[in-house]
Each structure stands twice: as structure tokens, then as C-alpha cells.
Amino acid sequence: MSQDCLVDIIITMNKNCKGGTDMAQQKEGDSMGLFKKKNVKKSYDRECMKPVIRASICTGEQVAGFKDMQTGKLEEIMLIKSPKDLDDFKNMFGITEEIEKEY
């Protein structure tokens, strides 16, 4: 099959999909339903782990994660660059309480 033929097949398939749009008319940055970001609540073991923010004294870099209360090991989840990042972390895991900072 030629490349033009494959493109025609993909466009036809896309038009036939429920709510599909012509790929040529799709704006840059738009995503098809298959690849859009899903807001899924993640969970952690509240009995064994607690949410913490590790902050560097030298650089001020902050990393949010979960600390195993038995071993003390920190599982880093995401870099915190702004208050919005912290809110995203809290929402992702359903955390309502204040998160302890460790230096």
C-alpha cells in the first residue's frame, strides 16, 4: 500500500468513529479521545506510608512522595515547582491534611 492510501484509510476510519473529526481539520494541541489525560485517583497504603515533601536546603528543590514509616525510605512521586503542583499531588492521591516537609 502507498502512503497516500494509508492516510485515506486512517481519515476514513476517523470520520466513521463516534464523534470523530477529520484529522486534517484537527487543531494542533487537540487530542483524540483515546489519548486524553484521565483524572484517575491513585492510592497509597495509609497504614505504612505517609506523604512527605523532601526539600533541599541548598537549592530549595522540593519533591513530593511517600515515606515508608518502617524503613524510612522515600518513594519520590513528583517534583514540586509551584503551589499548583502541590495541589495536583494532593488531588491525585486524595490527600486533605497538611504534608510534612523534611530537609
PyMOL commands that set and color helices and strands:
alter all, ss='L'
color gray80, all
select helices_A, chain A and resi 3-16+23-25+33-35+83-93
alter helices_A, ss='H'
color red, helices_A
select strands_A, chain A and resi 49-55+62-68+74-80+100-102
alter strands_A, ss='S'
color yellow, strands_A
deselect
rebuild
show_as cartoon
